[in-house]
Amino acid sequence: QVQLVESGGGLVQAGGSLRLSCAASGRTISGNTMGWFRQAPGREREFVACDSRSGADYADFVVGRFTISRDNAKNTVFLQMNSLKPEDTAIYYCAVGSRRATLSRFYDYWGQGTQVTVSS
């Protein structure tokens, strides 16, 4: 079992930045794929970014703006979000998976989410 706790969300103006954190406990995640997803009201959950041993992947709409990273010593993964837009408003979730994937069904454990709101 892995427990994930996201933090760092909040209200920011368009063009601003936020850094989300996802702290894992229960076991080490250093060998796992870590993913970030988001869900806006009335929309399905969508892939944002993931980091695996073979590299990172990003959704097209965040390329050049968001960066995923991790600190294995702290069992934590981060999502640096720059140049935020109102359409980035959503609940952001981190997840642990066993393979590099952009589909949510390949992730086994999920955090409770953190709200990101970008005002125009």
C-alpha positions as CSV (number, residue, x, y, z in Angstrom):
1,Q,0.0,0.0,0.0
2,V,1.1,3.5,-0.8
3,Q,-0.4,6.7,0.6
4,L,-0.1,9.9,-1.4
5,V,-0.7,13.4,-0.1
6,E,-0.7,16.3,-2.5
7,S,-0.1,19.9,-1.4
8,G,0.8,23.3,-2.9
9,G,-2.4,24.1,-4.6
10,G,-4.1,27.4,-4.3
11,L,-5.4,30.5,-6.0
12,V,-3.1,32.3,-8.4
13,Q,-3.5,34.9,-11.1
14,A,-3.0,34.0,-14.8
15,G,0.7,34.0,-15.7
16,G,1.7,33.0,-12.2
17,S,3.3,29.9,-10.8
18,L,2.6,27.1,-8.4
19,R,4.6,24.1,-7.2
20,L,2.7,21.0,-6.3
21,S,4.1,18.4,-4.1
22,C,3.1,14.8,-3.6
23,A,4.5,13.0,-0.6
24,A,4.4,9.2,-0.6
25,S,4.4,6.9,2.4
26,G,4.1,3.2,2.9
27,R,6.9,2.2,0.6
28,T,9.5,3.8,-1.6
29,I,8.4,5.0,-5.0
30,S,11.8,5.4,-6.5
31,G,11.3,2.6,-9.0
32,N,7.7,3.5,-9.9
33,T,6.2,5.8,-12.5
34,M,4.7,8.9,-10.9
35,G,2.0,10.7,-12.6
36,W,0.0,13.9,-12.3
37,F,-3.6,14.1,-13.6
38,R,-6.2,16.8,-13.3
39,Q,-10.0,17.1,-13.3
40,A,-11.9,20.2,-14.0
41,P,-15.6,20.5,-13.1
42,G,-17.8,18.7,-15.6
43,R,-14.8,17.2,-17.3
44,E,-13.1,13.8,-17.2
45,R,-9.8,13.3,-15.5
46,E,-6.9,14.0,-17.8
47,F,-3.2,13.2,-18.0
48,V,-0.8,16.1,-17.2
49,A,2.7,14.6,-16.8
50,C,4.5,11.5,-15.7
51,D,8.0,10.6,-14.7
52,S,9.6,7.1,-15.0
53,R,12.9,5.5,-15.2
54,S,12.9,5.9,-19.0
55,G,11.9,9.5,-19.0
56,A,9.1,12.0,-18.7
57,D,6.0,12.6,-20.7
58,Y,3.8,15.7,-20.8
59,A,0.4,16.5,-22.2
60,D,0.6,18.9,-25.1
61,F,-1.2,21.6,-23.3
62,V,1.5,21.9,-20.6
63,V,4.6,21.4,-22.7
64,G,7.0,24.3,-21.9
65,R,5.1,25.4,-18.9
66,F,5.0,22.5,-16.4
67,T,7.9,20.3,-15.2
68,I,7.7,17.1,-13.3
69,S,10.5,16.1,-10.9
70,R,11.1,13.9,-7.9
71,D,13.2,13.7,-4.8
72,N,13.6,10.0,-4.1
73,A,15.3,10.7,-0.8
74,K,12.2,12.4,0.3
75,N,9.8,10.0,-1.5
76,T,8.2,13.0,-3.1
77,V,7.3,14.1,-6.6
78,F,6.8,17.7,-7.7
79,L,4.9,19.5,-10.5
80,Q,6.3,23.0,-11.2
81,M,3.6,24.9,-13.0
82,N,4.5,28.2,-14.7
83,S,2.6,30.6,-17.0
84,L,-0.6,29.3,-15.5
85,K,-3.8,29.9,-17.5
86,P,-7.5,30.0,-16.3
87,E,-8.0,26.7,-18.2
88,D,-5.5,25.1,-15.8
89,T,-8.1,25.4,-13.0
90,A,-8.7,21.9,-11.8
91,I,-8.1,19.4,-9.0
92,Y,-4.7,18.0,-9.4
93,Y,-4.0,14.4,-8.4
94,C,-0.8,12.4,-8.2
95,A,-0.6,8.7,-8.7
96,V,1.8,5.8,-8.6
97,G,2.0,3.4,-11.5
98,S,4.1,0.4,-12.5
99,R,4.7,1.5,-16.1
100,R,5.3,4.6,-18.1
101,A,1.7,5.5,-19.1
102,T,-0.6,8.4,-19.8
103,L,-3.8,6.4,-19.1
104,S,-5.1,6.6,-15.6
105,R,-6.0,2.9,-15.6
106,F,-2.3,2.0,-15.4
107,Y,-2.0,3.8,-12.0
108,D,-2.7,1.9,-8.8
109,Y,-2.6,4.5,-6.0
110,W,-4.0,8.0,-6.0
111,G,-3.9,11.0,-3.7
112,Q,-6.9,13.0,-2.6
113,G,-6.1,15.9,-4.9
114,T,-5.2,19.5,-4.4
115,Q,-7.2,22.4,-5.9
116,V,-5.6,24.8,-8.3
117,T,-7.5,27.9,-9.3
118,V,-6.2,30.4,-11.8
119,S,-8.0,33.7,-12.1
120,S,-8.0,35.8,-15.2
